[in-house]
Amino acid sequence: MVAHQSRRACASDGRKGLTKRRPVCGTGRSPLSVSLLRIPVLLVLFLLFVPALPAISAPSDLIVGVEDGWIWQVALLPPDDGWESDAGRSALGAVRYAERKVQESPDGVSGRDIRFHQEESLDEASAAARVEDWRKRGISAVLSFAGGREIAFLRPHLGEAGPVFLSAFGETANIYNGEGVPDTMVFALDLFRDFRIAAFTAYAAELFPSGSVLAVLGDKLDPALERYSRNLGDMFFDRGFLVAHFWIPGGGMDSFKMIESEAIASGAKALVFWAGSMVVRDVWRSTRRKSNAFEIWYGGVPQPLLLSFNGVVTADQDYPVRTDSALKSLGRDIWRRHNVTVKDPAIAGRAYAACQWLFDAFKRAGSPVPAALAGMLPLAEGLVFGSQALSINPATHRPAERAVAFMIVEGREFHPVKTLLVRGPDYLP
């Protein structure tokens, strides 16, 4: 229980000259004395003689802490497979590890403890009720490991009152309102999927000299794919490349021979696809035996269907996380402290980075009010994410840049060929 007393009493912690802070309270007694009056004597004696128990709060402890202001609260949403999955246990182990470090520090976070509450999954039908419940309970923020799809359920209900919502993923999640700016209360740890536009531009600059021809194929009847195609063409042009645009009608054609011939005739070094994976298949089949054919780069998320097409290149921001050796050290620390085996180091790293992001915002805000917290989240710098140090772009509510791996298909596997630090585009969809 020493950890919980850190923000509740000015008693010495055993280190010479170091005392722990008492929160500002409206009573003449410390929160500890108040809570002890409410707890049976036998329970007090038991707790005093069993200091090694996990830091699980009794309801009275939480109530007193929230009422007196020395506990600020964050809700946790599980991965899709639940808390009992490898991902769930690994994420929760990292959160408890971060939580305990705050509890045991002399100053906590602005002199407070941060309490994380493990909750059930969210669905669209329950979203409004869950937001209302969080507000009633004084939840400042919600940290989710569900992948980002739940953002669409919550955005209509968060408004300006919150709580703040932070996804530990969020690559495919649109967190922008109708005016093209991020929702006040919504943040994500992943770059938005548009990062591949900047990534392929950086990759091309590494491989080809200025003035080289690069081809871009998009679907003119799909607004998103058309936008990707035009924006990539613009970024290629700004980096000194010549651009050849090709368009397909509505996701497919009977034959790609004309596009293939024109792209080869242009001298294109690579053709970047903003179209379905089946389109990639058709073009790959048509060009794979031609010695002078262009490279094929796929603009979408790496997926198993591509494993049949040797030579296709994709960009992935998750691979550097999954293979980050620094996260093995984090897993060992979590095991030593909480006896939790981290079988998914990547999600543990995401959990720990997200916790540090929230702690940074709480410190800057000095308040658990969601609006104050949301105003500070875009200011974070140097967040530890495995071997990466993240700073947040206020224009996107996401990291300013992330490590991105370029993967080539060989022998029905993705193999990394290059890793670059890529800045996500500042423009908004």
C-alpha positions as CSV (number, residue, x, y, z in Angstrom):
1,M,0.0,0.0,0.0
2,V,3.0,2.3,0.0
3,A,2.3,3.2,-3.6
4,H,-1.2,4.5,-2.8
5,Q,0.0,6.5,0.2
6,S,2.4,8.5,-2.0
7,R,-0.1,11.2,-2.7
8,R,-2.1,10.8,0.5
9,A,0.3,11.5,3.3
10,C,3.4,13.5,4.2
11,A,5.0,10.6,6.0
12,S,8.6,9.6,5.3
13,D,9.1,6.8,2.8
14,G,12.3,5.6,4.4
15,R,14.7,7.6,2.3
16,K,16.5,10.3,4.3
17,G,15.1,13.8,3.8
18,L,12.4,12.7,1.3
19,T,8.7,13.1,2.1
20,K,5.7,12.4,0.1
21,R,3.1,15.0,-0.8
22,R,-0.3,15.5,0.7
23,P,-3.0,16.6,-1.8
24,V,-4.9,19.8,-1.3
25,C,-8.0,18.8,0.6
26,G,-10.9,20.7,2.1
27,T,-10.7,18.8,5.4
28,G,-8.3,19.0,8.2
29,R,-7.4,15.3,7.9
30,S,-5.5,13.6,5.2
31,P,-7.4,11.3,2.8
32,L,-5.6,8.4,4.5
33,S,-7.0,9.1,7.9
34,V,-10.5,9.5,6.4
35,S,-10.3,6.2,4.5
36,L,-9.0,4.4,7.6
37,L,-12.0,5.5,9.6
38,R,-14.2,3.7,7.0
39,I,-12.2,0.5,6.9
40,P,-12.7,-2.2,9.6
41,V,-9.7,-2.6,12.0
42,L,-9.0,-6.2,10.9
43,L,-8.7,-5.2,7.3
44,V,-6.3,-2.4,8.2
45,L,-4.1,-4.8,10.1
46,F,-4.2,-7.2,7.2
47,L,-3.2,-4.6,4.7
48,L,-0.3,-3.4,7.0
49,F,1.2,-6.8,7.1
50,V,0.7,-7.8,3.5
51,P,2.6,-5.1,1.6
52,A,3.3,-7.3,-1.4
53,L,-0.3,-7.5,-2.7
54,P,-1.0,-5.9,-6.0
55,A,-2.3,-2.3,-6.0
56,I,-6.0,-3.0,-6.2
57,S,-8.2,-0.3,-4.8
58,A,-11.1,-0.8,-2.6
59,P,-14.2,1.2,-3.6
60,S,-13.8,3.5,-0.6
61,D,-10.2,4.2,-1.5
62,L,-11.2,5.2,-5.0
63,I,-14.2,7.3,-3.9
64,V,-12.1,9.2,-1.4
65,G,-9.2,9.6,-3.9
66,V,-11.5,11.0,-6.6
67,E,-13.5,13.2,-4.3
68,D,-10.3,14.7,-2.7
69,G,-8.6,15.1,-6.0
70,W,-5.6,12.8,-5.6
71,I,-6.8,10.2,-8.1
72,W,-7.4,11.1,-11.8
73,Q,-9.0,8.4,-13.9
74,V,-8.6,6.8,-17.3
75,A,-10.8,4.0,-18.8
76,L,-9.3,1.1,-20.8
77,L,-11.0,-0.6,-23.8
78,P,-9.7,-4.1,-24.7
79,P,-8.3,-5.4,-28.0
80,D,-10.8,-7.2,-30.2
81,D,-9.9,-10.6,-28.7
82,G,-10.5,-9.3,-25.2
83,W,-8.4,-8.9,-22.1
84,E,-7.7,-12.6,-21.7
85,S,-5.9,-12.8,-25.1
86,D,-2.2,-12.5,-25.5
87,A,-2.7,-9.0,-26.8
88,G,-5.0,-8.1,-23.9
89,R,-2.7,-9.4,-21.2
90,S,0.4,-7.7,-22.8
91,A,-1.3,-4.3,-23.1
92,L,-2.7,-4.5,-19.6
93,G,0.7,-5.5,-18.2
94,A,2.2,-2.4,-19.7
95,V,-0.5,-0.2,-18.4
96,R,-0.2,-1.6,-14.9
97,Y,3.6,-1.1,-15.1
98,A,3.2,2.5,-16.1
99,E,0.5,3.0,-13.5
100,R,2.7,1.6,-10.7
101,K,5.7,3.8,-11.7
102,V,3.5,6.9,-11.2
103,Q,2.2,5.6,-7.8
104,E,5.7,5.0,-6.5
105,S,7.2,8.2,-7.7
106,P,7.5,11.1,-5.1
107,D,5.5,13.5,-7.2
108,G,3.2,11.2,-9.2
109,V,1.6,13.2,-12.1
110,S,1.2,16.8,-10.9
111,G,1.1,15.3,-7.4
112,R,-1.7,12.8,-8.2
113,D,-2.1,9.1,-8.9
114,I,-3.5,8.0,-12.3
115,R,-5.9,5.1,-12.0
116,F,-6.7,3.0,-15.1
117,H,-10.0,1.1,-15.1
118,Q,-10.3,-2.1,-17.1
119,E,-13.6,-2.1,-19.1
120,E,-15.6,-4.2,-21.6
121,S,-15.6,-3.7,-25.3
122,L,-17.6,-1.0,-27.0
123,D,-20.2,-1.3,-29.7
124,E,-22.2,1.3,-31.6
125,A,-25.4,0.6,-29.6
126,S,-23.8,1.3,-26.3
127,A,-21.5,4.2,-27.3
128,A,-23.8,7.0,-26.1
129,A,-24.5,5.3,-22.7
130,R,-20.8,4.6,-22.2
131,V,-19.8,8.2,-22.8
132,E,-22.5,9.4,-20.3
133,D,-21.3,6.8,-17.7
134,W,-17.7,8.0,-18.1
135,R,-18.7,11.6,-17.5
136,K,-20.7,10.7,-14.4
137,R,-17.7,8.7,-13.0
138,G,-15.2,11.6,-13.7
139,I,-13.2,9.7,-16.3
140,S,-10.8,12.1,-17.9
141,A,-9.7,10.0,-20.9
142,V,-10.3,6.6,-22.6
143,L,-7.4,4.6,-23.9
144,S,-8.4,2.0,-26.4
145,F,-6.6,-1.0,-27.9
146,A,-9.4,-2.0,-30.2
147,G,-7.7,-0.8,-33.4
148,G,-9.5,2.5,-34.0
149,R,-12.7,1.3,-35.5
150,E,-14.6,2.3,-32.4
151,I,-13.8,6.0,-33.0
152,A,-16.6,6.1,-35.5
153,F,-19.1,5.0,-32.7
154,L,-17.8,7.6,-30.2
155,R,-17.2,10.7,-32.3
156,P,-20.9,11.8,-32.4
157,H,-21.1,11.7,-28.6
158,L,-17.7,13.1,-27.3
159,G,-18.4,16.7,-28.4
160,E,-16.4,19.3,-26.4
161,A,-17.0,17.7,-23.0
162,G,-15.2,14.5,-23.7
163,P,-13.7,12.4,-22.2
164,V,-10.6,12.5,-24.3
165,F,-10.3,9.4,-26.6
166,L,-6.8,8.0,-27.4
167,S,-6.4,5.0,-29.8
168,A,-3.2,3.0,-29.4
169,F,-3.6,2.3,-33.1
170,G,-5.9,4.2,-35.5
171,E,-4.2,4.0,-38.9
172,T,-7.5,3.6,-40.8
173,A,-9.6,5.8,-38.5
174,N,-10.8,9.2,-39.7
175,I,-10.6,11.5,-36.7
176,Y,-11.4,14.7,-38.7
177,N,-14.6,16.6,-38.6
178,G,-16.6,18.0,-41.5
179,E,-14.3,21.1,-41.6
180,G,-11.2,19.0,-42.1
181,V,-9.7,19.5,-38.7
182,P,-9.2,16.9,-36.0
183,D,-11.9,16.3,-33.5
184,T,-11.1,18.2,-30.3
185,M,-11.2,15.0,-28.1
186,V,-9.8,12.4,-30.5
187,F,-6.1,11.3,-30.8
188,A,-4.3,8.3,-32.3
189,L,-0.8,6.7,-32.0
190,D,-0.6,5.7,-35.7
191,L,-0.1,7.9,-38.7
192,F,-3.2,8.2,-40.8
193,R,-3.2,5.8,-43.9
194,D,-2.2,8.8,-46.0
195,F,1.3,8.4,-44.7
196,R,2.0,6.1,-47.6
197,I,1.9,9.1,-49.9
198,A,4.8,10.6,-48.1
199,A,6.5,7.3,-47.6
200,F,6.6,6.3,-51.3
201,T,7.9,9.8,-52.1
202,A,10.7,9.4,-49.7
203,Y,11.4,5.8,-50.9
204,A,11.5,6.9,-54.5
205,A,14.0,9.7,-53.6
206,E,16.2,7.0,-52.1
207,L,16.2,4.8,-55.2
208,F,15.9,7.0,-58.3
209,P,17.6,10.2,-59.5
210,S,15.6,13.4,-59.9
211,G,13.9,13.6,-63.3
212,S,13.0,9.9,-63.3
213,V,9.5,9.0,-64.4
214,L,7.1,7.5,-61.9
215,A,3.7,6.2,-62.8
216,V,0.6,6.5,-60.6
217,L,-2.6,4.4,-61.1
218,G,-5.8,5.3,-59.4
219,D,-9.5,4.7,-59.5
220,K,-11.3,7.9,-60.7
221,L,-14.7,6.7,-59.5
222,D,-13.5,6.3,-55.9
223,P,-13.0,9.7,-54.2
224,A,-10.4,8.4,-51.7
225,L,-8.3,6.6,-54.3
226,E,-8.5,9.5,-56.7
227,R,-7.3,11.8,-53.9
228,Y,-4.4,9.5,-53.0
229,S,-3.4,9.3,-56.6
230,R,-3.4,13.1,-57.2
231,N,-1.7,13.9,-53.9
232,L,1.1,11.3,-54.6
233,G,1.6,12.7,-58.1
234,D,1.9,16.2,-56.6
235,M,4.5,15.1,-54.0
236,F,6.5,13.2,-56.6
237,F,6.5,16.3,-58.8
238,D,7.6,18.5,-55.8
239,R,10.6,16.1,-55.3
240,G,11.7,16.6,-58.9
241,F,10.2,13.5,-60.5
242,L,8.2,13.3,-63.8
243,V,4.7,11.8,-63.2
244,A,2.5,9.7,-65.5
245,H,-1.1,9.4,-64.3
246,F,-3.2,6.4,-65.3
247,W,-6.9,5.9,-64.4
248,I,-9.2,2.9,-64.2
249,P,-13.0,3.1,-64.2
250,G,-14.6,1.9,-61.1
251,G,-12.1,-0.7,-59.8
252,G,-11.3,-2.7,-62.9
253,M,-10.7,-3.2,-66.6
254,D,-10.8,-6.1,-69.0
255,S,-7.3,-5.5,-70.0
256,F,-4.3,-3.5,-68.7
257,K,-2.2,-3.9,-71.8
258,M,-2.6,-0.3,-72.9
259,I,-1.7,1.0,-69.5
260,E,1.2,-1.4,-69.3
261,S,2.5,-0.4,-72.7
262,E,2.2,3.3,-72.0
263,A,3.9,3.0,-68.6
264,I,6.8,1.0,-70.1
265,A,7.1,3.4,-73.0
266,S,7.3,6.4,-70.7
267,G,10.3,4.8,-69.0
268,A,8.6,4.6,-65.6
269,K,10.8,3.2,-62.8
270,A,7.8,2.3,-60.7
271,L,4.0,2.2,-60.8
272,V,2.2,2.9,-57.6
273,F,-1.3,1.5,-57.2
274,W,-4.2,3.2,-55.5
275,A,-6.6,0.5,-56.5
276,G,-7.8,-2.9,-55.3
277,S,-5.4,-5.8,-54.8
278,M,-7.0,-7.7,-57.7
279,V,-5.9,-4.9,-60.0
280,V,-2.3,-5.4,-58.7
281,R,-2.7,-9.1,-59.6
282,D,-3.7,-8.4,-63.1
283,V,-0.9,-5.9,-63.8
284,W,1.6,-8.2,-62.1
285,R,0.6,-11.1,-64.3
286,S,1.0,-8.9,-67.4
287,T,4.4,-7.5,-66.6
288,R,6.3,-10.1,-64.5
289,R,8.1,-11.6,-67.5
290,K,9.1,-8.3,-69.1
291,S,12.7,-7.4,-68.4
292,N,12.1,-3.6,-68.9
293,A,9.0,-3.5,-66.8
294,F,8.5,-1.0,-63.9
295,E,8.5,-2.0,-60.2
296,I,5.0,-2.4,-58.7
297,W,4.3,-0.5,-55.4
298,Y,1.0,-1.2,-53.6
299,G,-0.4,1.8,-51.8
300,G,-2.8,-0.1,-49.5
301,V,-2.3,-2.0,-46.2
302,P,-0.1,-5.1,-46.6
303,Q,-2.3,-8.1,-46.9
304,P,-2.0,-11.9,-47.5
305,L,-3.4,-11.7,-51.1
306,L,-0.2,-9.9,-52.1
307,L,2.0,-12.8,-51.1
308,S,1.4,-14.5,-54.4
309,F,3.1,-11.6,-56.3
310,N,6.8,-11.7,-56.0
311,G,8.4,-8.3,-56.3
312,V,5.5,-6.2,-55.1
313,V,6.5,-3.5,-52.6
314,T,4.4,-2.2,-49.7
315,A,4.9,0.3,-46.9
316,D,4.1,-0.6,-43.2
317,Q,4.4,1.5,-40.1
318,D,3.6,-1.5,-37.8
319,Y,6.6,-3.7,-38.9
320,P,9.2,-1.5,-37.1
321,V,7.2,-1.8,-33.9
322,R,6.7,-5.6,-34.2
323,T,10.5,-6.1,-34.6
324,D,11.8,-3.4,-32.2
325,S,14.3,-5.0,-29.8
326,A,13.8,-2.3,-27.3
327,L,10.4,-3.6,-26.5
328,K,11.9,-6.9,-25.4
329,S,13.5,-5.0,-22.5
330,L,10.1,-3.5,-21.6
331,G,8.6,-7.0,-21.6
332,R,11.3,-8.1,-19.1
333,D,10.6,-5.2,-16.9
334,I,6.9,-5.9,-16.9
335,W,7.6,-9.6,-16.0
336,R,9.9,-8.7,-13.1
337,R,7.5,-6.2,-11.7
338,H,4.1,-7.8,-12.3
339,N,4.8,-11.4,-13.2
340,V,3.0,-10.9,-16.5
341,T,4.4,-12.6,-19.6
342,V,4.4,-10.2,-22.5
343,K,3.7,-12.4,-25.5
344,D,2.8,-9.4,-27.7
345,P,5.7,-6.8,-27.2
346,A,4.3,-4.5,-29.9
347,I,1.0,-3.8,-28.2
348,A,2.8,-3.5,-24.9
349,G,5.0,-0.9,-26.4
350,R,1.9,0.9,-27.8
351,A,0.3,0.8,-24.3
352,Y,3.3,2.2,-22.6
353,A,3.8,5.0,-25.2
354,A,0.1,5.9,-24.9
355,C,0.3,6.0,-21.1
356,Q,3.3,8.3,-21.3
357,W,1.4,10.5,-23.7
358,L,-1.5,10.8,-21.3
359,F,0.9,11.4,-18.3
360,D,2.6,14.2,-20.2
361,A,-0.8,15.9,-21.0
362,F,-1.9,15.6,-17.3
363,K,1.3,17.2,-16.1
364,R,1.0,20.1,-18.6
365,A,-2.7,20.6,-17.8
366,G,-2.5,20.2,-14.1
367,S,-6.1,19.2,-14.2
368,P,-8.3,16.1,-15.0
369,V,-10.8,18.2,-17.0
370,P,-11.0,16.7,-20.5
371,A,-11.0,20.0,-22.2
372,A,-7.7,21.0,-20.5
373,L,-6.2,17.6,-21.2
374,A,-7.2,17.8,-24.9
375,G,-5.5,21.1,-25.2
376,M,-2.2,19.7,-23.9
377,L,-2.1,16.3,-25.8
378,P,-0.9,18.0,-29.1
379,L,2.2,19.5,-27.3
380,A,3.9,16.2,-26.4
381,E,7.5,15.7,-27.4
382,G,10.0,12.9,-27.1
383,L,7.5,10.1,-26.1
384,V,9.3,6.8,-25.8
385,F,7.9,4.2,-28.2
386,G,10.4,1.4,-28.2
387,S,13.4,2.8,-29.9
388,Q,11.4,5.6,-31.4
389,A,11.0,9.1,-29.9
390,L,7.6,10.6,-30.9
391,S,6.5,14.2,-31.1
392,I,2.9,15.1,-31.8
393,N,1.7,17.1,-34.8
394,P,-1.0,19.5,-33.5
395,A,-2.5,19.7,-37.0
396,T,-3.3,16.0,-37.1
397,H,-3.5,14.8,-33.4
398,R,-1.1,12.0,-34.3
399,P,2.7,11.6,-34.2
400,A,4.5,14.0,-36.5
401,E,6.6,11.1,-37.9
402,R,7.1,7.3,-37.5
403,A,9.5,4.7,-38.7
404,V,8.1,3.1,-41.9
405,A,9.4,-0.2,-43.3
406,F,9.3,-0.9,-47.1
407,M,8.5,-4.6,-47.6
408,I,9.0,-6.7,-50.8
409,V,7.2,-9.9,-51.5
410,E,9.6,-12.9,-51.9
411,G,8.8,-16.5,-51.4
412,R,5.3,-15.8,-50.1
413,E,6.6,-13.6,-47.3
414,F,7.1,-9.9,-46.8
415,H,10.8,-9.0,-46.4
416,P,12.0,-5.5,-45.3
417,V,14.3,-3.8,-47.7
418,K,14.4,-0.3,-46.2
419,T,13.3,1.6,-43.1
420,L,12.8,5.4,-43.3
421,L,11.6,8.0,-40.8
422,V,8.5,9.3,-42.5
423,R,6.6,12.5,-41.6
424,G,2.8,12.1,-42.0
425,P,1.2,14.6,-44.4
426,D,0.0,17.8,-42.7
427,Y,-2.9,18.2,-45.1
428,L,-6.2,16.7,-44.0
429,P,-8.7,14.6,-46.0
